[in-house]
Amino acid sequence: MFLLGGFYSYFFPFTVVLRLFGFLLISLAAWCLGYFVGAHVPQNTVSIAALQEIGKKPVLRAPAPKGPKCGLWAPCPPGNFAFRILSGGGKVKRPQICFEDDEFIHKGNYETESGIIIAIVNYETGKLMSIKFFEMWAKDHSSEMVDFIRKAPEGTVLLMATQDDGSTRLKDYAKKLVEELGSKEIKNIKFRSSWVFIAAKGFTLPDNIQKEKINHSDQAKNRYKGWPAEVQIEDCIPRNLN
């Protein structure tokens, strides 16, 4: 018995030390392995969820359908230009002129004033050539407006709209020129009337398209305080008129 007890007393501490040393060695190896993996494996490693997606068939989604050009109720037939003109509303709601889905009036080229804005479009290409605003409240720009219209070349489309008030300083000779382009309402324009008009130079627009609309200020019917509701015309223009 003495010999057996001496045997355990001699070898048991050594076994404990050996096990403790083995545990520390394994822990050190695990730490080193973790450090190596963290230092050398990229952070943007593919996730398990991403790996699961590999091999799945891609889902093809059709693009969202696009509405008719210029927001018309129905698309124009092939071989036609789409247009829409909306007068300004109240004091600050700017007018809109669209031709073949190109919006010509935006914050970069428009200031809130009172007058008439005119866009000139090349009928062959449907592209904007020039656009200009003519103040008709604070100052008379009738002569500049007449000059702008007269310089529009043959084979162009002219689109016009009012903002706030386009009549106060508009001279009769300017009205006469617009009337020669086919307007039937420019002579009737009044203080703060909402008015839109489309005309052509060098060719004639079809009789069956919308060309002009006007709405006079009426305190009993006005949409805005002191201003009538906007007016709008929209239609399709055949490309083979000239």
C-alpha positions, 0 to 999 in steps of 0.5 A: 500500500505504501508503494502504491500511494507513493506511486500516485503521489509522484505521478499525479502532479505531473499528469495535471501539469501535462494536461494544463500544458496541453490545454494552454498549447491548444488555446494558443494554437486556436488564437493564432489560427483565429488571428491568421484568418482575421488578418488574411481573409477578406472582409467582403467574403461571400455570405451563406445567403449569397452562396445560396443564391448562386445557381438560382435562375434570374428573374426577368422583370419587364420595364415599367410601361411608359405613358403616352408622350407629353402625358396625352390621354392616348398615344399619337399614331405613328408618324405624328408629333405629340404636343401639350401646352398648359398656361400658368396658374395663379401667380407662381405656377409656371406654364408647361410646353411639351413637344414630342415628350420634351418639356421646354420649361423648367427651373433653369430657364424660367422666372416667375414673371407676368407675360407670354412665353413662346417656344420655336420648334423645328418641324423636321426634327421636332427639336427646340430651336429657341424659347423666350419669355416676354414680360407684359406687366412691369414693362412693354416687350411687344416689339421684342416679341414681334421680332422674335416671331418674325425671325422664326424660320419657315418650317417651324412650330410656335407654341405660346402660353401666358403666365399671370398676365399677358395682356396689360402692355401687349400692343395691338400690332403684336396681337395683329401678328399673332392673329395672322398666324391663325389666332382667333382669341388673342384680340380678346385677351384680357387682364390675367386671361389664361391663354395657349396657342399653337401655330406654324410658319411655312405650312398649315396645321390640320383643322381638326387639331386643338390650336387655341384656348382661353379662359378669362378672369371672373371673380365668381369662377376663378380657381385661384384668388384673382386668377382663372383656372389654367387652360390646356391644349394637346394633340398630334401633328402629322409629320408630312405637312410641308 
